[in-house]
Amino acid sequence: MKKSIIYFFLLLGLSTTYPVFSDTEVDDTDTTDETETTELESGNGWENVSIAELGKSGKKVHMVLVEHKRYTDKTVYSNAISRICQGEDEFCRVRFWSQARYIPERAKLTPDQRKQLRADYLFNKAAGIKELRWSCTVDPNTVNCMP
């Protein structure tokens, strides 16, 4: 009985193929675009949570979460803009929130999302626009204060 069990496991072991011993490698990865993930930018006090497309224009809006305890620190916004828009010669838009629950999945904002927006940066070379607007909670004294 013991010999038959040993032979059984020996035969089972020999009949199983192992990629380690084969001449060709087994590729288990799926090459579809749906499985590829791109790591979004992040930095000290901020994280690029998502990117939404503006209609069908191909232009992107970056949705950034700022640490709530640092949302009045303008250097956090400046660092995020510099890093995200690096290499963007024609268009770059970055929107900032300090609470993740208000960050939209689409470029269009609801009234609550707009109310909680801390800053909105827009660079559009074709239109000649380069502006950074602040929420009144971040900078109530600026001319570009968003109500």
C-alpha positions in Angstrom: 0.0 0.0 0.0 2.8 2.4 0.9 4.6 1.7 -2.4 1.5 2.5 -4.4 1.0 5.8 -2.6 4.6 6.7 -3.2 4.4 5.8 -6.9 1.2 7.8 -7.1 2.8 11.0 -5.8 5.9 10.4 -7.8 3.8 10.0 -11.0 1.8 13.1 -10.1 4.9 15.1 -9.5 6.5 14.1 -12.8 3.3 14.7 -14.8 2.9 18.2 -13.5 4.6 20.9 -15.7 6.5 23.6 -14.0 7.4 26.9 -15.8 10.7 26.9 -14.0 12.0 24.0 -16.0 10.5 25.0 -19.3 12.3 26.9 -22.1 9.6 29.4 -22.5 8.2 31.8 -19.9 4.6 31.8 -18.9 3.1 35.3 -19.1 0.1 35.6 -16.8 -0.3 39.4 -17.2 -3.3 40.8 -18.9 -2.3 43.4 -21.4 -5.6 45.2 -21.7 -5.7 48.9 -20.9 -8.3 48.4 -18.2 -5.8 46.7 -15.9 -3.1 49.2 -16.3 -3.0 51.8 -13.5 -1.1 55.0 -13.5 0.1 56.2 -10.1 -1.1 59.8 -9.6 1.2 62.6 -8.3 1.3 63.4 -4.6 3.5 65.5 -2.4 3.9 67.1 1.0 0.4 67.9 2.1 -1.4 67.0 -1.1 -2.5 64.1 -3.3 -3.8 64.1 -6.9 -6.9 61.9 -6.3 -8.4 61.8 -9.8 -8.3 63.2 -13.3 -11.4 64.1 -15.2 -11.7 65.0 -18.9 -13.3 68.3 -19.9 -16.1 67.1 -22.2 -14.5 65.4 -25.3 -11.8 68.0 -25.6 -9.0 65.8 -24.4 -8.1 68.4 -21.8 -7.8 67.1 -18.2 -8.8 68.5 -14.8 -6.7 67.3 -11.9 -8.7 66.8 -8.6 -6.3 67.3 -5.6 -6.9 66.6 -2.0 -5.1 69.0 0.4 -4.5 67.9 4.0 -7.3 69.7 6.0 -5.0 71.0 8.6 -2.8 72.6 5.9 -5.5 74.0 3.5 -4.5 77.6 4.3 -0.9 77.0 3.5 -0.4 78.4 0.0 2.9 76.7 -0.5 1.1 73.3 -0.6 -1.0 74.5 -3.6 2.1 76.0 -5.3 4.0 72.8 -5.0 1.1 70.7 -6.3 0.6 73.0 -9.3 4.3 73.0 -10.2 4.5 69.2 -10.0 1.3 68.4 -11.8 1.6 71.0 -14.6 5.3 70.4 -15.2 5.7 69.8 -18.9 2.2 71.0 -19.8 2.8 73.7 -22.4 -0.7 74.3 -23.6 -3.3 73.6 -20.9 -3.4 72.7 -17.2 -6.2 72.8 -14.7 -6.0 71.8 -11.0 -8.8 72.0 -8.5 -8.2 71.6 -4.8 -10.4 70.4 -1.9 -9.6 69.7 1.8 -12.3 67.0 2.3 -12.2 63.9 0.0 -16.0 63.5 0.1 -16.4 66.6 -2.0 -14.0 65.7 -4.8 -16.1 65.0 -7.9 -15.6 62.1 -10.4 -16.4 64.4 -13.3 -15.2 67.9 -14.3 -18.6 69.4 -13.7 -19.2 70.5 -10.1 -22.3 70.3 -7.9 -23.1 73.4 -5.8 -21.8 71.7 -2.7 -18.6 70.7 -4.4 -18.1 74.2 -5.7 -18.7 75.6 -2.2 -16.0 73.3 -0.7 -13.5 74.1 -3.5 -10.4 75.6 -1.9 -8.5 76.8 -5.0 -8.8 76.6 -8.8 -5.8 76.9 -11.0 -6.2 77.4 -14.8 -3.5 77.7 -17.5 -4.8 77.9 -21.1 -2.2 79.2 -23.5 -4.6 79.5 -26.5 -7.0 81.7 -24.5 -4.2 83.6 -22.7 -5.4 82.6 -19.3 -3.2 81.9 -16.3 -4.9 82.4 -12.9 -5.2 80.9 -9.5 -8.4 81.7 -7.7 -8.7 81.1 -3.9 -11.7 80.2 -1.7 -12.5 83.0 0.6 -11.8 80.6 3.5 -8.2 80.3 2.3 -7.6 83.9 1.4 -10.5 86.3 2.1 -8.4 89.4 1.0 -7.5 88.4 -2.5 -9.2 89.9 -5.6 -9.7 86.4 -7.0 -11.6 85.2 -3.9 -14.2 82.6 -5.0 -17.5 83.2 -3.0 
